[in-house]
Amino acid sequence: MFNENTLIYFDSEKNEFIKQKYFRGGKNQELIEKFKQKENDLDLEARNDYKEHKTQQKKDNPEKKIRTVLQSKDLKREGLIFLGGDQKIENFQDFEKKILKTARELMKAKGLEDKNILSISIHYDEKTPHCHIQYNEYSFQHKTTATEYNKVRKSDNLDSKEITKLNREKFGKFQDLVAENMQMARGAKDSKAIHKEKYEFYQN
């Protein structure tokens, strides 16, 4: 276990990922404010992009009822990757490269881009090394959220159970993608384990 952590983020102006080291413990207010501003700026850009797209659709189809305001209240999402079991990090630089590659592949699979990544925070100062991937889930390419873009929708040929099964399988593919890129074994497929909120996990 080390005290020094790693932060990776996408710099839109330079069009590249920046990596820096940091320590936790109340000394990162400047970083916190910087990424809160980054989060707000991207949220505003996403909502404006959606409104512009839908406004044009409304002009093209004046008879059709079209919402021009994105309904999602919060576009920020977070994914976690844990180094489980008795695995040890042999090469920290290689480990961080795998995490960045995995995050980028996840964004691509969800219909998102590099710029959607708000931050990748890799924590070495806890018993189990892990990373937090925070991202904005609005797809500038598909003009909707990643959740909506990846959802299996109702059709005449599918009942609710089949839709639930397909959505679960789609989520499982994201887990497969993480395991493949991290070169780690993934959790048990079709597990009956109940999902825990982040605060519940840390409580235990």
Rosetta blueprint (number, residue, H / E / L):
1 M L
2 F L
3 N L
4 E L
5 N E
6 T E
7 L E
8 I E
9 Y E
10 F E
11 D E
12 S L
13 E L
14 K L
15 N L
16 E E
17 F E
18 I E
19 K E
20 Q E
21 K E
22 Y E
23 F L
24 R L
25 G L
26 G L
27 K L
28 N L
29 Q H
30 E H
31 L H
32 I H
33 E H
34 K H
35 F H
36 K H
37 Q H
38 K H
39 E H
40 N H
41 D H
42 L H
43 D H
44 L H
45 E H
46 A H
47 R H
48 N H
49 D H
50 Y H
51 K H
52 E H
53 H H
54 K H
55 T H
56 Q H
57 Q H
58 K H
59 K H
60 D H
61 N L
62 P L
63 E L
64 K L
65 K L
66 I L
67 R L
68 T L
69 V L
70 L L
71 Q L
72 S L
73 K L
74 D L
75 L L
76 K E
77 R E
78 E E
79 G E
80 L E
81 I E
82 F E
83 L L
84 G L
85 G L
86 D L
87 Q L
88 K L
89 I L
90 E L
91 N L
92 F H
93 Q H
94 D H
95 F H
96 E H
97 K H
98 K H
99 I H
100 L H
101 K H
102 T H
103 A H
104 R H
105 E H
106 L H
107 M H
108 K H
109 A H
110 K L
111 G L
112 L L
113 E L
114 D H
115 K H
116 N H
117 I E
118 L E
119 S E
120 I E
121 S E
122 I E
123 H E
124 Y L
125 D L
126 E L
127 K L
128 T L
129 P L
130 H E
131 C E
132 H E
133 I E
134 Q E
135 Y E
136 N E
137 E L
138 Y E
139 S E
140 F L
141 Q L
142 H L
143 K L
144 T E
145 T E
146 A H
147 T H
148 E H
149 Y H
150 N H
151 K L
152 V L
153 R L
154 K L
155 S E
156 D L
157 N L
158 L E
159 D L
160 S H
161 K H
162 E H
163 I H
164 T H
165 K H
166 L H
167 N H
168 R H
169 E H
170 K H
171 F H
172 G H
173 K H
174 F H
175 Q H
176 D H
177 L H
178 V H
179 A H
180 E H
181 N H
182 M H
183 Q L
184 M L
185 A L
186 R L
187 G L
188 A L
189 K L
190 D L
191 S L
192 K L
193 A L
194 I L
195 H L
196 K L
197 E L
198 K H
199 Y H
200 E H
201 F H
202 Y H
203 Q H
204 N L
